[in-house]
């Protein structure tokens, strides 16, 4: 019930950045007290962040020194600001979870698996995602086993004739 509430009530990407951040903070605060929602919350965050990530506008998308297209506020793409806030909340949640449990504790392994699932469901099929995958990269940096698992998944996708060429 609570997991579907998170998905249903998560603010739309067009909402103000602070509203998105407050919801994400609250969701992760609830998840800290109801751990069985942890994996679902991670998948929701990755899915929502990938939508925002793909909406970030780059001036020169094919150039190496691509710059964010400015908005009226701070000279940065407003979606980049939203994504930055949500990524910060997500990194803090991952760090708190890792601080509370040793690497390869079941809860942490499950969180990593949820992050990888979210990556495969929301980031991998979205060719416009540029930044959300760093959540999985960050988590994989804590364990050689996780890094190998993630690389194995990527290599299998790359050599699978049934997978999309975008992978």
Secondary structure, 3 states (H helix, E strand, C coil): CHHHHHHHHCCCCCCCHHHHHHHHHHHHHHHHHCHHHHHHHHHHHHHHHHHHHHCCCECCCCCCCCCECCCCCCCCCHHHHHHHHHHHHHHHHHHHHHHHCCCCCHHHHHHHHHHHHHHHHHHCCCCCCCCCCHHHHHHHCCCHHHHHHHHHHHHHHHHCCCCCCCC
